[in-house]
Amino acid sequence: MSPSTMSPRNACLRSTVRRLSAVLALALLAPAMAAGKPCEQPAWPLWQTYATRFVQADGRVLESSLEKNHSTSEGQSYGMLFALIGNDQQRFDKLWRWTTANLAGATIATRLPGWLWGQGTDGQWLLQDANSAADADLWFAYALLEAARLWHRPDYREDALQLMATIEAQLVVRLPGLGPSSRTSSGV
């Protein structure tokens, strides 16, 4: 089926699958792109200011975009990326540990992090929405792979590989006629 005869829904799905495949490929190739050498001490004042204000001591990122004191997987994953950029290894580790314990129920090998955590109407502090956010899942995987490479932490690489396998198992859908396998079978 040529792109001009494809329905808008199929075109959108095809585009989404391509982007997800590209991001996953980048995440898998990132460790091989550069030889990692240890980084210097943290030196990004804006990150330090942000983290002091919005990242709790246990690694939870506070957000105000929804209800007061709620946290999201996007906030956690962006926090990890910024901690990586700022070479803040201790805070990175706390962010990841809080995420796995509270958003994924400590089962990252089989469960993607839920996207929303906070105080429910019953007063309980817990995961409010167990649905995952694919953008956050991919940022987690990327940040973990880069942290493994830069900080020589094989445990982060293992976590990233487990997370990527869970992403593939739960979020990637193979559709007949779409993707690289369709080109080889149709001769295109």
N, C-alpha and C positions, 0 to 999 in steps of 0.2 A: 504494500500500500504506500503510495507516495504521500509526502507531507501535504500536498495540495488537496488530496481526497480524504484525508484523515479528519475525523470529527474533532471539534474543539476539545472535548473531554480527553480523547486519546492523545491529542497533541500535548495537552497539559500533563497528562500522566507520563508520556514519553520524555518530556522536558524534565519533569521532576525526577524520574528514574535516572536520567543522564547526570543531573546535578548531584544526586545522592551517590551515584557510582563514582563520579569524579572526586567528591570529597572523601569517600572511603578509600579510593586509590591513593589520594594524597596522604591520607593518614597512615596508610600502610607503607608508603615510600618515604615518608618524612625522616625516619631514623637513618635511612641509607643515604640521604642527601648530603649529610655533613658529618664529619667526625666531631663528636662532642668533646669539648674540654671544659673543665669546671669553670663556672662563672664567678665573678667577683661578688662582693657584698652588695645588698640591695642599694640602689641609688636612684630611685624614681620618686621624688618627693610627692608628686600628685597621687600616686598609688598609696603611699604611706598615709597621706592625709585622708583619702577616701576610706582606706581599710580601717584606720583608727576610728572613723565615724560610723561606718556601716557594717563592719565585720566583727561579730562577737568573738570573744575569747575562744569559744568552742568551735568556731569555723562557720557559723551560720551568717549568711548575708541578709541583713534587714532591708526590706524594700517598702516603699510607700505607694507603689503604683496601684495596688489593690487595697486591701484593708490594712490597717495599721499593724505593723510587726509581722506581716506575712512574708514568706520566703518562697522563691520559685527556683526551678531547676535552671532557668536561664540566668538568673542572678548568680547562682552558685558557679555555673560554668564560666560565665564572664569573669567572675572573681578569680577563678583558677587561672584563666588566661592572663589576666592582669598581674596576678602574683607571679606567674611564670616570666612575663616580660620584665617585671620589677625584680626578678631573682629573689623572691621572698619564699624560700623553700619551706620554712616553718608554717607560714600562713597557708601556703598551697596545700600542704599535707593536712592541716586542720580542715580546710574547705572540703577536700576530698573525703576525709573520714566522716565529717558531719553529713555530707551528701549520701554516702553509702549507707550509713546507719539510719538516717531519717527519711530519705526520699526513696531508697531502694530496699529498705528492710534488711540491710547487710547481705543481700543476695544478688550482687551485681552480675554474677555469671548467668542468672536466669531471669532477672527482673530489671527492666529499665527504670530509672528514677522517675517517680511521679513528679508532676510539674508544680504542685502547690502544697505548701506546708504552713500551718498556722493554727490559731485557736478557732475551733468550731463553735457553732451556736450552743453546743452542750458544755462549753467551757474547756474542753479537752484540747491539748496541744498535740497535733498529729497531722499526718498526711491528709489533706482535704480533697485532693484529686489525684488518683493513682495513674491517670493517663500520662503518657510521656510526651515530651516536646522534642521532636526530632532535631531541631537546631541545637538545643542544649546537649542532647546525647552525642552529636557529632563534635561539638566543642569540647566536651569532656574527653572524648577519645583522642582528639588532636592534642589537647593540653597534656594529657597523660603521656602520650608518645614523646612529645618534645621534652617533658620533664624527665622521662626515663633516659633520654639521650643526653641532655645537658647536665643532669645531676647524677648520672650513673646509678639509676634506681630501677633495677629489673622488675621490682614489684609493681611499679607504675606501668611498665610495658605489659606485664601479665594482665593487670586490670583492664588496660586499654584493649587488648586482644579479646578478653572475655566480653567486654562491653560491645565491641564491634561484631562479635559473633551473635550476641543477643540482638543487636540492631538489625543485622541481616535476617535473623530468624523471625523477628517480630514485625519489622517495618518494610522490608524489601519484598516487593511482589514481582514475580516474573510473569510477564504477559506475552502470550503468543504473538509473534510478529513485531515485537518491540525489543530493542537492545541489540547488542553485538551478535548474539546467536541467530537472530533473524536474518542478518546480512549473509552469513555463511550458508544458511539453508535455502535462501532465495536467490543466491548467486549475485547479489548486489555488492 
